[in-house]
Amino acid sequence: MEFVPATEQDLPEIKQMANQSLKSQHSLQFFLNHLKDFFYVAKEKGKILGFIIVRGKRLVLIVVDKSARRMGLGSSLVEFALQHFPELELKVRASNKGAIEFYKRTGWELVGEAKVGYRNGEKGFVFRKRATKKI
Ligand SMILES: CC(C)(COP(=O)(O)OP(=O)(O)OC[C@H]1O[C@@H](n2cnc3c(N)ncnc32)[C@H](O)[C@@H]1OP(=O)(O)O)[C@@H](O)C(=O)NCCC(=O)NCCS
């Protein structure tokens, strides 16, 4: 498994994986706009098994392919990002129970309810995680 910067060629595969996994549907343009950010993919034998996008200190998206979940990849992607940022924050849908469990069990701190929710009126929670090592 290698973590490498996302390229434009990766985006159709990334978009498909994200849209299969998330309630919010994202366009190719959304991912194109993030190519200038911290945007890494986890690849094994050329296949993308997950990705992470960070802008500023905000973890914009993290997705692991359904076939590769519960094997530590999500945690590894977060730890990898925390080697480059002293702290990360994110917003997650209140209905995304799996992701909320993931954040709670991997050392994220629940900061509170997000001031701004989601388009469908759903509320969001904000979580924060600090790098344990000084960078
Ligand atoms: C959230 C997500 C990235 C986690 O990735 P992952 O590679 O499966 O996570 P890990 O294997 O590192 O999980 C670490 C621990 O978190 C917890 N955890 C992870 N997913 C969980 C779930 N669905 N339910 C309960 N606990 C979970 C477990 O304690 C797990 O350890 P264990 O498998 O030894 O019990 C993945 O489920 C995903 O892509 N979900 C869809 C996209 C999404 O909702 N992204 C977040 C919103 S932006």
The ligand as an ORCA input file, in Angstrom:
! r2SCAN-3c Opt
* xyz 0 1
  C     -15.319      6.200      8.199
  C     -14.331      5.350      7.369
  C     -13.391      6.275      6.578
  C     -13.499      4.464      8.318
  O     -12.503      3.772      7.574
  P     -11.932      2.330      8.002
  O     -10.720      2.073      7.181
  O     -13.007      1.321      7.959
  O     -11.521      2.612      9.530
  P     -10.513      1.754     10.454
  O     -10.420      0.362      9.954
  O      -9.235      2.527     10.593
  O     -11.306      1.794     11.836
  C     -10.679      2.020     13.082
  C     -11.664      1.770     14.209
  O     -12.762      2.701     14.102
  C     -13.977      2.023     14.496
  N     -14.908      1.949     13.345
  C     -14.612      2.141     12.035
  N     -15.714      2.026     11.271
  C     -16.732      1.746     12.133
  C     -18.121      1.502     11.965
  N     -18.699      1.530     10.740
  N     -18.873      1.233     13.053
  C     -18.312      1.195     14.279
  N     -17.004      1.429     14.524
  C     -16.220      1.697     13.450
  C     -13.574      0.636     14.972
  O     -13.298      0.710     16.355
  C     -12.307      0.403     14.163
  O     -11.456     -0.544     14.751
  P     -11.799     -2.143     14.649
  O     -12.119     -2.400     13.193
  O     -10.536     -2.793     15.118
  O     -12.974     -2.372     15.521
  C     -15.106      4.400      6.388
  O     -16.095      3.692      7.126
  C     -15.795      5.113      5.232
  O     -15.198      5.359      4.193
  N     -17.093      5.452      5.400
  C     -17.878      6.061      4.338
  C     -17.426      7.470      4.057
  C     -17.626      8.375      5.251
  O     -18.673      8.375      5.888
  N     -16.596      9.189      5.539
  C     -16.612     10.082      6.679
  C     -17.408     11.301      6.424
  S     -16.509     12.483      5.489
*
